[in-house]
Amino acid sequence: MTPPAPESRLPSLTGMRFLAAALVFAVHGAAAGAFRDIGAAADYFRFFGNAGALGVSFFFVLSGFVLTWSARPADTTTGFWRRRLWKIFPNHLVTFVVALVLLALIGTTVFTKQTVVTLFLLHAWMPDSSYVEAANNVSWSLSVELLFYLSFPLLIKAVNKIRPSRLWYAAGVGALLVVLMPVIAQHLLPATPHYSFLPVSWTQIWFVYVFPVVRLLEFLLGMIMARILLTGRWINLPIVPAAALTVVAYLVPIYVDHNPLFNYAAFTIVPLALLIPAAAAADVQGRRTWVSTRPMVWLGEISFAFYLVHYLVLKFGHRAFGSQPNIFGQPSGPAWSTPVAIAFLLGCFAVSVVAAWALYAAVERPVMRRWSRPKNSRPRQDAPQPHGVPADAR
């Protein structure tokens, strides 16, 4: 494949961001306890219980890919950090405050060491589930992304030194390391006490799923895949087979007995590493995809905000109807018949989209326009446009 121009727009990746965020919504909907029928709840969780892990892994690989794709020799480290921090912190601060207010309204103590650590996005480094579950639970991934952003100026120098002829070997090593992480956790970390209903400990889950250093491997793999496409080494795999391979990899663990630690990234890392450059290559070659349509691109633009608001909508929207234990014995809202439960989840999804649009329009977009660059700087002529390369991933 001929090396593409690095300023080429990649709207398909923008649209795919929303699909990944929707997968995270699906798993939180599965655990919300809205289903009165225990069998229906179990079936829902069986098929969507790993959806969030797939969505998060997609975001981490995508972050490495798009940051490498859009990197320019003229970029400075401080300028890069400035853009990234202004991108994630305003939305985080707004949803953090909203979460604390809502928790205070239901009588929960909000000023704790966990919330302080969460405020500064350091909670993913703590091997204690109470930190991940503090305030707005989903913000732990921003703690991971913060490591990505801080280390990117150094990592891009190292990745750029890999010879084009060796990039696929480097990608293979990266994918293999991701697969080995649950093996390491399984054999070197304590498996008890078990976390919730899973036959593994929180320490093992934290190491594989939350620990920023381990998740950095997926980010690095995304960087390498971007270099493969940029240097003309891509194998021209179409997006449809790549997507089909991802679906198959997602479905396999549903029907095959395995250690659940492999659900978080190991099963799907190779398909995701192929899917993202396949979608990017389609855009570079001018092939229209359904995820590059204007509605999908718009949804992709608000996907970061959607990711941050959806858990609060689900949790407190459900609680507003009352409180009783869900199928996991945790406090939750009432359980309904299957059609009503599905309607509730769809309603929360719609509310989350509206709330995400409001957060994007009132906070994220104006902040990025006003403060992401120094006052005297001019936009780069080759910078990706709003409907182009995704600025980041969540």
C-alpha positions in Angstrom: 0.0 0.0 0.0 1.3 3.5 -0.9 2.1 5.5 2.2 -0.8 7.9 2.9 -0.6 11.6 3.6 -0.5 11.9 7.4 -3.0 14.7 7.4 -5.6 12.5 5.7 -9.0 12.6 7.5 -10.2 9.5 9.3 -14.0 10.0 9.9 -14.6 6.3 10.3 -12.5 6.2 13.4 -14.5 9.1 14.8 -17.7 7.3 14.2 -16.3 4.1 15.7 -15.6 5.9 18.9 -19.3 6.1 19.7 -19.8 2.4 19.0 -17.1 1.7 21.6 -18.7 4.1 24.1 -22.0 2.3 23.5 -20.4 -1.0 24.3 -19.4 0.4 27.7 -23.0 1.6 28.2 -24.2 -1.9 27.5 -22.1 -3.5 30.2 -23.2 -1.0 32.8 -26.8 -1.5 31.7 -26.3 -5.2 32.2 -25.2 -4.6 35.8 -27.9 -2.1 36.7 -30.4 -4.6 38.0 -33.3 -3.4 35.9 -34.5 -6.9 35.0 -36.9 -8.6 37.3 -36.5 -11.9 35.4 -33.3 -13.3 36.7 -32.9 -15.5 33.6 -33.2 -12.5 31.3 -30.7 -10.6 33.5 -28.3 -13.4 33.3 -28.7 -13.7 29.5 -28.2 -10.0 29.1 -25.0 -10.1 31.2 -23.7 -13.2 29.5 -23.8 -11.4 26.1 -22.9 -7.9 27.2 -20.7 -8.5 30.3 -17.5 -8.2 28.2 -18.7 -5.4 26.0 -17.2 -2.7 28.2 -13.8 -4.4 28.2 -13.9 -4.5 24.4 -14.9 -0.8 24.2 -12.1 0.3 26.6 -9.5 -1.8 24.8 -10.6 -0.2 21.5 -10.2 3.2 23.0 -6.7 2.5 24.3 -5.4 1.1 21.0 -7.2 4.0 19.2 -5.4 6.5 21.4 -2.0 5.3 20.3 -3.0 5.1 16.7 -4.5 8.6 16.3 -1.9 10.4 18.3 0.8 8.8 16.2 -1.1 9.5 13.0 -1.6 13.2 13.8 1.9 13.8 15.3 4.0 16.4 13.6 7.8 17.2 13.8 6.9 20.7 14.8 4.9 19.6 17.8 6.4 20.5 21.2 6.1 18.4 24.3 4.5 21.2 26.3 2.1 22.0 23.4 1.0 18.4 23.2 0.5 18.1 26.9 -1.4 21.4 26.9 -3.9 20.1 24.3 -4.4 16.7 26.0 -4.9 18.1 29.5 -7.4 20.7 28.3 -9.2 17.9 26.5 -9.8 15.6 29.4 -9.8 17.6 32.6 -12.7 20.1 32.0 -15.2 17.3 31.3 -13.8 15.2 34.1 -14.2 18.1 36.6 -17.8 18.7 35.6 -18.8 15.1 35.9 -16.8 14.7 39.0 -18.7 17.5 40.7 -22.0 16.3 39.5 -21.2 12.8 40.8 -20.3 14.2 44.3 -23.5 16.3 44.4 -25.7 13.3 43.5 -23.9 11.0 46.0 -24.4 13.7 48.7 -28.1 13.8 47.9 -28.5 10.1 48.7 -26.5 10.4 51.9 -23.1 9.1 50.8 -19.9 10.6 52.3 -18.2 12.3 49.5 -15.1 13.9 50.9 -12.8 10.9 51.2 -9.2 10.1 50.3 -10.6 8.1 47.3 -12.4 11.1 45.9 -9.3 13.3 46.4 -7.2 10.8 44.5 -9.9 10.5 41.8 -10.0 14.3 41.4 -6.4 14.3 40.2 -6.8 11.2 38.1 -4.4 9.0 40.1 -6.9 6.3 41.1 -6.0 3.7 38.5 -2.7 3.3 40.2 -4.3 2.2 43.5 -4.9 -1.6 43.7 -8.0 -1.1 45.7 -11.5 -1.3 44.2 -12.8 1.6 46.4 -10.7 4.0 44.4 -12.1 2.9 41.0 -15.6 3.0 42.4 -15.3 6.5 43.8 -17.3 9.4 42.3 -17.8 8.8 38.6 -16.6 5.2 38.3 -15.7 5.4 34.6 -13.1 8.1 35.1 -10.5 5.4 36.0 -9.7 5.1 32.3 -8.8 8.8 32.2 -6.2 8.0 34.8 -4.8 5.5 32.4 -5.0 7.9 29.4 -3.1 10.4 31.5 -0.1 8.1 31.5 -0.4 7.7 27.7 -0.3 11.4 27.2 2.6 12.1 29.6 4.7 9.3 28.0 3.8 9.9 24.3 6.5 12.4 23.5 9.1 9.9 24.6 7.4 6.8 23.1 6.9 8.4 19.7 10.7 8.9 19.4 11.2 5.2 20.2 8.5 4.0 17.8 9.7 6.2 15.0 13.1 4.5 15.3 11.7 1.1 14.4 12.6 0.2 10.9 9.6 -0.2 8.6 10.6 -3.7 7.7 10.4 -4.6 11.4 7.1 -3.0 12.3 5.0 -6.1 11.9 7.4 -8.0 14.2 7.1 -5.2 16.8 3.3 -5.4 16.5 3.4 -9.2 17.1 5.5 -8.7 20.2 3.1 -6.0 21.5 0.1 -8.2 21.0 1.8 -11.2 22.6 2.7 -9.1 25.6 -1.0 -8.1 26.0 -2.0 -11.8 25.9 0.7 -12.7 28.5 -0.6 -10.2 31.1 -3.5 -12.4 32.3 -1.1 -15.4 32.4 1.2 -13.4 34.7 -1.7 -12.3 36.9 -3.1 -15.8 37.1 0.2 -17.4 38.2 1.9 -14.6 40.2 -0.9 -12.7 41.9 -3.2 -14.1 44.6 -6.6 -15.4 43.3 -8.4 -14.8 46.6 -10.5 -13.3 48.0 -12.7 -13.6 44.9 -14.1 -10.3 43.6 -18.0 -10.3 43.4 -19.2 -13.4 41.6 -15.9 -13.9 39.6 -13.4 -16.7 40.4 -10.5 -14.2 40.4 -9.4 -11.5 42.9 -9.6 -7.8 42.5 -5.8 -7.6 42.6 -5.7 -9.8 39.4 -8.4 -7.8 37.8 -6.7 -4.5 38.7 -3.4 -5.7 37.2 -4.9 -6.8 33.9 -7.7 -4.2 33.4 -6.8 -1.1 35.4 -3.1 -0.8 36.0 -1.9 2.0 33.6 1.5 0.4 32.9 -0.1 -2.8 31.6 -2.7 -0.9 29.5 0.2 1.1 28.0 0.9 -2.0 26.0 -2.3 -1.5 24.0 -1.5 2.1 23.5 2.0 1.2 22.1 0.4 -1.4 19.8 -1.9 1.3 18.4 1.2 3.5 17.8 2.9 0.7 15.9 -0.2 0.0 13.8 -0.3 3.7 12.8 3.3 3.5 11.7 2.5 0.4 9.7 -0.1 2.3 7.8 1.9 5.5 7.5 4.9 3.7 6.1 2.9 1.8 3.5 3.3 -1.6 5.2 -0.5 -2.2 5.7 -1.8 -5.5 4.3 -5.0 -4.0 2.8 -7.3 -6.0 5.0 -10.8 -4.6 4.3 -12.8 -3.2 7.2 -15.7 -5.8 6.9 -13.5 -8.9 7.5 -11.6 -7.1 10.3 -14.9 -6.2 12.0 -16.2 -9.8 11.5 -13.0 -11.1 13.1 -13.6 -8.7 16.1 -17.1 -10.0 16.5 -16.0 -13.6 16.5 -13.2 -12.9 19.0 -15.8 -11.3 21.3 -18.2 -14.2 21.0 -15.7 -17.0 21.6 -15.3 -16.5 25.3 -19.1 -16.6 25.8 -19.1 -20.2 24.7 -15.7 -21.5 25.8 -14.6 -22.1 29.4 -11.7 -19.9 30.3 -10.2 -17.7 33.0 -12.1 -14.4 32.9 -8.9 -12.4 33.1 -8.5 -13.1 29.4 -11.7 -11.2 28.7 -10.3 -7.8 29.4 -8.0 -7.5 26.3 -6.3 -10.8 25.4 -9.1 -12.3 23.3 -9.7 -9.2 21.2 -6.4 -7.4 21.0 -5.3 -8.8 17.6 -8.7 -8.1 15.9 -8.8 -4.6 17.3 -5.2 -3.9 16.1 -6.3 -4.9 12.6 -9.7 -3.2 12.7 -8.5 0.3 13.4 -6.0 0.6 10.6 -8.5 -1.2 8.3 -11.0 1.6 8.9 -8.3 4.3 8.6 -7.1 2.8 5.3 -10.7 2.9 3.9 -10.8 6.6 4.7 -7.4 7.2 3.2 -8.5 5.5 0.0 -11.7 7.5 -0.2 -14.0 4.5 0.5 -17.1 5.5 2.4 -18.2 3.4 5.4 -21.4 3.6 7.4 -19.4 4.7 10.4 -18.1 7.7 8.4 -21.5 9.2 7.8 -22.3 12.6 9.3 -24.6 11.2 12.1 -22.0 8.7 13.2 -19.2 11.3 13.1 -21.4 13.7 15.2 -22.0 10.9 17.7 -18.2 10.2 17.7 -17.5 13.8 18.5 -19.7 13.6 21.6 -18.5 10.1 22.6 -16.0 11.3 25.2 -18.8 13.3 26.9 -21.2 10.3 26.5 -18.7 8.0 28.1 -18.4 10.3 31.2 -22.1 10.9 31.7 -23.7 7.6 30.9 -22.9 5.8 34.2 -24.3 8.6 36.2 -27.5 8.6 34.1 -27.9 4.8 34.6 -27.0 4.7 38.3 -29.0 7.7 39.5 -31.8 7.5 36.9 -32.5 3.9 38.2 -32.2 4.9 41.8 -34.7 7.7 41.3 -37.4 5.1 41.0 -36.7 3.5 44.4 -34.2 1.2 46.0 -33.9 -2.6 46.4 -31.2 -5.2 45.9 -30.3 -6.2 42.4 -29.3 -9.7 41.3 -25.9 -9.1 42.7 -27.2 -8.1 46.1 -26.2 -4.5 45.6 -28.5 -1.5 46.2 -30.2 -0.4 43.0 -33.5 0.8 41.6 -36.6 -1.4 41.1 -36.6 -4.4 38.8 -39.2 -4.5 36.0 -40.5 -6.9 33.4 -38.1 -7.5 30.5 -39.8 -5.1 28.0 -40.0 -2.3 30.6 -36.3 -2.9 31.6 -35.2 -2.6 28.0 -37.3 0.5 27.6 -35.6 2.0 30.7 -32.2 1.2 29.3 -33.1 2.8 25.9 -34.4 5.8 27.7 -31.2 6.2 29.7 -29.2 5.8 26.4 -31.2 8.7 24.9 -30.8 10.9 28.0 -27.1 10.1 28.0 -26.8 11.3 24.3 -28.6 14.5 25.1 -26.5 15.1 28.2 -23.3 14.3 26.3 -24.3 16.8 23.6 -24.8 19.5 26.3 -21.5 18.8 27.9 -19.7 18.8 24.6 -21.3 22.0 23.4 -21.1 23.9 26.7 -17.7 22.7 28.0 -15.6 20.5 25.8 -15.7 22.3 22.5 -15.5 25.9 23.8 -12.6 25.0 26.2 -10.6 23.4 23.4 -11.2 26.3 21.1 -10.2 28.9 23.8 -7.4 27.3 25.8 -6.0 24.3 24.0 -3.4 26.4 22.2 -1.4 29.5 23.2 -3.1 32.8 22.4 -0.6 33.8 19.7 -0.5 30.4 18.0 -2.2 29.8 14.7 -3.9 26.5 13.8 -1.6 24.3 11.6 -2.6 24.2 8.0 -2.4 20.5 8.0 -4.2 19.9 11.3 -7.1 17.5 11.2 -10.5 19.1 10.9 -13.4 18.6 13.3 -14.7 15.7 11.2 -11.3 14.2 10.7 -8.8 12.4 12.9 -10.2 11.7 16.4 -8.4 13.9 18.8 -8.2 11.2 21.4 -10.0 8.1 22.7 -11.7 7.3 26.0 
